[in-house]
Amino acid sequence: MKKGRFSEAQIVSALKKQEAGIAVKEICRELGISEATFYNWKAKYGGMEVNDVAKMKQMEAEISEYKKIVAELSLENRAMKNLISKKL
């Protein structure tokens, strides 16, 4: 996955500027991004603080780990069921 040029803190500060009343076009010109990118950021990070974004990233990492664990257990369970069905 492509690494973004902007940190979460920079993204949140850009969103705060827009909330303070600065025009979106001006913010986009200053950062060198498109308006679509800005609105994607707003959809993902809107209303968050920097520490909220850090918590979100940590939770996403935990969820990823849990998904891996579930996948491994499902595979193991399926293998056991196949082994039991062959023995009967």
C-alpha positions in Angstrom: 0.0 0.0 0.0 1.2 3.5 -0.9 2.5 5.6 2.0 0.9 9.0 2.2 2.9 12.2 2.1 1.1 13.7 5.0 1.0 12.6 8.7 -2.2 12.3 10.6 -1.4 15.4 12.5 -1.0 17.4 9.3 -4.3 16.1 8.0 -6.1 16.9 11.2 -4.6 20.4 11.2 -5.8 21.0 7.6 -9.3 19.9 8.6 -9.2 22.3 11.6 -8.2 25.2 9.3 -11.3 24.4 7.2 -13.5 24.4 10.4 -12.0 27.8 11.3 -13.3 29.2 8.1 -10.5 29.1 5.6 -11.7 28.1 2.1 -11.1 24.5 1.0 -9.5 25.7 -2.3 -7.0 27.7 -0.4 -6.0 24.8 1.9 -5.7 22.5 -1.1 -3.5 25.0 -2.9 -1.3 25.4 0.2 -0.9 21.6 0.6 -0.7 20.7 -3.0 -3.6 18.3 -3.0 -6.9 18.0 -4.8 -10.3 18.9 -3.3 -11.3 15.3 -3.7 -8.4 14.3 -1.4 -9.4 16.9 1.1 -12.9 15.6 1.2 -11.7 12.0 1.5 -9.7 13.1 4.5 -12.7 14.9 5.9 -14.8 11.7 5.5 -12.2 9.6 7.3 -10.8 12.0 9.9 -13.6 14.6 10.3 -14.2 15.6 13.9 -11.1 13.8 15.2 -8.2 15.0 17.2 -4.6 13.7 16.7 -4.8 11.3 19.6 -8.1 9.9 18.3 -6.4 9.1 15.0 -3.6 7.3 16.9 -6.2 5.3 18.8 -8.0 4.5 15.5 -4.7 3.2 13.9 -4.0 1.1 17.0 -7.5 -0.4 16.9 -7.1 -1.2 13.2 -3.9 -3.0 13.9 -5.6 -5.0 16.7 -8.5 -5.9 14.4 -6.1 -7.1 11.8 -4.4 -9.4 14.3 -7.8 -10.8 15.4 -8.8 -11.5 11.8 -5.5 -13.4 11.3 -6.2 -15.5 14.4 -9.8 -16.2 13.3 -8.5 -17.3 9.8 -5.9 -19.6 11.4 -8.4 -21.2 13.7 -11.0 -21.6 10.9 -8.4 -23.4 8.8 -7.4 -25.6 11.7 -11.0 -26.4 12.5 -11.7 -27.3 8.8 -8.7 -29.6 8.7 -9.8 -31.3 11.9 -13.3 -31.9 10.5 -11.9 -33.3 7.3 -9.6 -35.7 9.3 -12.5 -36.8 11.5 -14.8 -37.4 8.5 -12.2 -39.5 6.7 -11.7 -41.7 9.8 -15.5 -42.5 10.0 
